[in-house]
Amino acid sequence: MTAVESPAYVPGHGLLRGRTAVITAAAGAGIGGATARRFLEEGARVLISDAHARRLQEYETELGREFAGAVASAVCDVTDDAQVTALFDTAVRLHGRLDIVVNNAGLGGTATLADMTDEQWSKVLDVTLNGTFRCTRAALRSMRETGGGVIVNNASVLGWRAQAGQAHYAAAKAGVMALTRCAAMEAAEYGVRVNAVSPSLALHPHLAKVTTPGLLRELTAREAFGRHAEPWEVANVIVFLASGYSSYMTGEVVAVSSRHP
């Protein structure tokens, strides 16, 4: 099939004006980085975080040239609860309160189940699922004190669909989906909404480094539009879930995908 061209970039409309947000794994050109830029374009004040200090500083500097005074950064490894606590303390210190949290940190890899080591399994689960748990817990502790907020988790279509070599990642993302639904039920009494996005194939340099060209071609061919998503297209859905346009949505996992069966 002939691939459908990527659409034109959507300009900001002030949907998050005056809101404060924390975005994890936000350094660079992936979904987290695209979400940080989209949030700033929508008027939010953003604290970006990542475990990679150099890339994080470079991206903060880049964004700061366009959005001076609206972006700050804090290094955080989501497998370390002390660092997670420090991240959210920093957000409150800088902005007085926390309105939005985007849990984007995740770790992939490819290994068949029969040959997978305990370390491979545990590392993916610790970053992708346990890291989302730690950040969601910290966010809820802050948001219940101020009475409101939004949490958006990054899941994956692999939480629903089978793919060889992805048992650890798929299990972690399915766990993120279940965590999202349960957290939403608990958070409702605080006026906090918790939802998730579930992308299929959003191509960026980091993904290209850990995936073979052949597999990328195969996955792209399965998409109904015959192309991968741009990271900012996923970020647009995260903006929607973080904004007032989704005020009656919680516990939902929204597919950002054109993939056919």
C-alpha positions as CSV (number, residue, x, y, z in Angstrom):
1,M,0.0,0.0,0.0
2,T,1.0,3.6,-0.5
3,A,2.0,5.3,2.8
4,V,-0.1,8.3,3.9
5,E,2.1,11.3,4.5
6,S,2.5,12.7,8.0
7,P,0.1,15.5,8.7
8,A,1.2,19.1,9.3
9,Y,2.4,19.9,12.8
10,V,-0.5,21.2,15.0
11,P,0.2,24.6,16.7
12,G,-0.5,25.2,20.4
13,H,-3.8,26.6,21.6
14,G,-3.1,27.4,25.2
15,L,-4.8,24.2,26.4
16,L,-2.4,23.9,29.4
17,R,-1.8,27.5,30.2
18,G,-0.9,28.1,33.8
19,R,-0.5,24.4,34.6
20,T,2.7,22.8,36.0
21,A,3.9,19.4,34.7
22,V,6.6,16.8,35.4
23,I,7.6,14.6,32.4
24,T,9.9,11.6,32.9
25,A,12.3,10.3,30.2
26,A,12.0,13.6,28.4
27,A,15.5,14.1,27.1
28,G,15.8,13.9,23.3
29,A,13.7,13.1,20.3
30,G,11.3,10.5,21.6
31,I,7.7,10.7,22.9
32,G,8.9,12.3,26.2
33,G,10.8,15.0,24.5
34,A,7.9,15.7,22.1
35,T,5.5,15.9,25.0
36,A,7.7,18.4,26.8
37,R,7.7,20.6,23.7
38,R,4.0,20.3,23.1
39,F,3.2,21.1,26.8
40,L,5.3,24.2,26.6
41,E,3.6,25.2,23.3
42,E,0.3,24.8,25.1
43,G,1.4,27.2,27.9
44,A,2.5,24.8,30.7
45,R,5.5,25.2,32.9
46,V,7.5,22.0,32.6
47,L,10.0,20.1,34.7
48,I,11.7,17.6,32.5
49,S,13.5,14.6,33.9
50,D,15.7,11.8,32.6
51,A,18.4,9.4,33.9
52,H,20.8,10.7,31.2
53,A,22.2,13.9,32.7
54,R,24.0,15.1,29.6
55,R,21.1,14.6,27.2
56,L,18.8,16.2,29.7
57,Q,20.9,19.3,30.1
58,E,21.2,19.6,26.3
59,Y,17.5,19.4,25.8
60,E,16.7,21.8,28.6
61,T,19.1,24.3,27.0
62,E,17.4,23.8,23.6
63,L,13.9,24.3,25.0
64,G,15.0,27.2,27.1
65,R,16.0,29.2,24.0
66,E,12.3,29.1,22.9
67,F,10.5,28.9,26.2
68,A,12.7,30.9,28.6
69,G,11.6,30.6,32.2
70,A,9.1,27.9,31.5
71,V,11.3,24.8,31.6
72,A,13.6,23.3,34.2
73,S,15.2,19.9,34.5
74,A,16.1,17.4,37.2
75,V,18.0,14.1,36.8
76,C,16.0,11.1,38.0
77,D,16.4,7.4,37.8
78,V,12.9,6.0,38.3
79,T,14.3,2.8,39.8
80,D,15.6,4.9,42.8
81,D,12.7,6.0,45.1
82,A,14.9,8.6,46.8
83,Q,15.5,10.2,43.4
84,V,11.8,10.0,42.5
85,T,10.9,11.7,45.8
86,A,13.4,14.4,45.1
87,L,12.0,15.0,41.6
88,F,8.5,15.7,42.9
89,D,9.8,17.8,45.8
90,T,11.6,19.9,43.2
91,A,8.5,20.4,41.2
92,V,6.5,21.6,44.2
93,R,9.4,23.9,45.3
94,L,9.7,25.5,41.9
95,H,6.0,25.9,41.2
96,G,4.2,25.6,44.5
97,R,2.0,22.7,43.2
98,L,1.9,19.8,40.8
99,D,-0.9,19.7,38.1
100,I,0.2,17.1,35.6
101,V,2.6,14.1,35.6
102,V,3.5,12.2,32.5
103,N,5.1,8.8,33.3
104,N,7.0,8.2,30.1
105,A,10.1,6.3,31.4
106,G,10.4,2.8,30.0
107,L,13.0,0.2,28.9
108,G,12.7,-2.3,26.1
109,G,14.9,-5.0,24.7
110,T,14.5,-8.2,22.7
111,A,15.0,-11.7,24.2
112,T,13.2,-15.0,23.7
113,L,11.6,-16.2,26.9
114,A,13.4,-19.5,27.0
115,D,16.8,-17.6,26.9
116,M,15.9,-14.6,29.0
117,T,17.8,-14.1,32.2
118,D,16.3,-13.0,35.5
119,E,18.3,-9.8,35.1
120,Q,16.9,-9.0,31.7
121,W,13.4,-9.6,33.0
122,S,13.8,-7.6,36.2
123,K,15.5,-4.6,34.6
124,V,12.7,-4.0,32.1
125,L,10.0,-4.5,34.8
126,D,11.8,-2.2,37.3
127,V,12.1,0.7,34.9
128,T,8.9,0.3,33.0
129,L,6.4,-0.9,35.6
130,N,7.9,-0.3,39.0
131,G,9.2,3.1,37.9
132,T,5.6,4.1,36.8
133,F,4.4,2.9,40.2
134,R,6.9,4.9,42.1
135,C,6.2,8.1,40.2
136,T,2.4,7.6,40.4
137,R,2.7,7.1,44.1
138,A,4.7,10.2,44.6
139,A,2.3,12.2,42.3
140,L,-0.8,11.0,44.2
141,R,0.8,11.9,47.6
142,S,1.3,15.5,46.3
143,M,-1.9,15.8,44.4
144,R,-4.2,14.6,47.2
145,E,-2.8,17.5,49.3
146,T,-3.7,20.1,46.7
147,G,-7.0,18.5,45.6
148,G,-6.7,17.7,41.9
149,G,-4.4,16.8,39.1
150,V,-3.8,14.6,36.1
151,I,-1.5,11.6,35.6
152,V,-0.9,10.2,32.1
153,N,1.1,6.9,31.7
154,N,2.8,5.7,28.6
155,A,1.7,2.1,27.9
156,S,2.0,0.3,24.6
157,V,-0.1,-1.8,22.2
158,L,2.2,-4.7,23.3
159,G,0.2,-4.6,26.5
160,W,-2.6,-6.1,24.4
161,R,-0.8,-7.7,21.4
162,A,1.7,-10.5,21.2
163,Q,5.1,-10.1,19.7
164,A,7.9,-12.7,19.9
165,G,10.9,-11.6,22.0
166,Q,8.9,-9.0,24.0
167,A,7.6,-11.0,26.9
168,H,9.2,-8.7,29.5
169,Y,8.2,-5.5,27.9
170,A,4.7,-6.6,27.1
171,A,4.2,-7.8,30.7
172,A,5.4,-4.5,32.0
173,K,3.2,-2.5,29.7
174,A,0.2,-4.7,30.5
175,G,1.0,-4.0,34.1
176,V,1.0,-0.2,33.4
177,M,-2.4,-0.5,32.0
178,A,-3.7,-2.3,35.0
179,L,-2.0,0.1,37.4
180,T,-3.6,3.0,35.5
181,R,-7.1,1.6,36.0
182,C,-6.6,0.8,39.7
183,A,-4.9,4.1,40.4
184,A,-7.8,5.9,38.7
185,M,-10.3,4.4,41.1
186,E,-8.3,5.3,44.1
187,A,-7.5,8.8,42.9
188,A,-11.0,9.9,42.0
189,E,-11.8,10.9,45.6
190,Y,-8.9,13.4,45.4
191,G,-10.1,14.9,42.1
192,V,-7.2,13.3,40.3
193,R,-7.6,11.7,36.9
194,V,-5.3,8.8,35.7
195,N,-5.2,7.7,32.1
196,A,-2.7,6.1,29.7
197,V,-1.8,6.3,26.0
198,S,-0.9,3.1,24.1
199,P,1.2,3.8,21.1
200,S,2.0,1.3,18.4
201,L,5.0,2.5,16.4
202,A,6.3,6.0,17.0
203,L,9.7,6.1,15.4
204,H,12.6,8.1,16.9
205,P,16.4,7.7,17.0
206,H,16.5,5.7,20.3
207,L,14.0,3.1,19.0
208,A,16.0,2.8,15.8
209,K,19.1,1.9,17.8
210,V,17.5,-1.1,19.6
211,T,15.4,-2.4,16.7
212,T,16.5,-4.0,13.4
213,P,15.6,-2.3,10.1
214,G,13.8,-5.4,9.0
215,L,11.5,-5.4,12.0
216,L,10.8,-1.7,11.7
217,R,9.8,-2.3,8.0
218,E,7.6,-5.2,9.0
219,L,5.9,-3.2,11.8
220,T,5.4,-0.2,9.6
221,A,3.8,-2.3,6.9
222,R,1.1,-3.4,9.4
223,E,0.0,0.1,10.1
224,A,-3.2,1.2,8.3
225,F,-1.6,4.4,7.2
226,G,1.5,2.6,6.0
227,R,3.8,4.8,8.1
228,H,4.9,5.1,11.7
229,A,3.6,7.8,14.0
230,E,5.6,10.9,14.7
231,P,6.4,11.3,18.4
232,W,4.4,14.6,18.5
233,E,1.3,12.8,17.3
234,V,1.4,10.7,20.4
235,A,2.2,13.8,22.4
236,N,-0.9,15.5,21.1
237,V,-3.1,12.7,22.6
238,I,-1.2,13.2,25.9
239,V,-2.0,16.9,25.7
240,F,-5.7,16.0,25.3
241,L,-5.6,13.7,28.3
242,A,-3.9,16.3,30.4
243,S,-6.3,19.1,29.4
244,G,-9.8,20.0,30.4
245,Y,-11.1,18.5,27.2
246,S,-10.9,15.0,28.9
247,S,-12.3,16.1,32.2
248,Y,-14.7,13.1,32.5
249,M,-12.1,10.5,31.5
250,T,-10.3,8.4,34.0
251,G,-9.0,4.8,34.0
252,E,-8.8,4.7,30.3
253,V,-6.1,3.4,28.0
254,V,-6.2,5.2,24.7
255,A,-4.7,3.5,21.7
256,V,-2.6,5.8,19.5
257,S,-2.3,3.5,16.6
258,S,-3.4,3.0,13.0
259,R,-2.4,-0.7,13.1
260,H,-4.7,-3.2,11.6
261,P,-4.9,-6.9,12.8
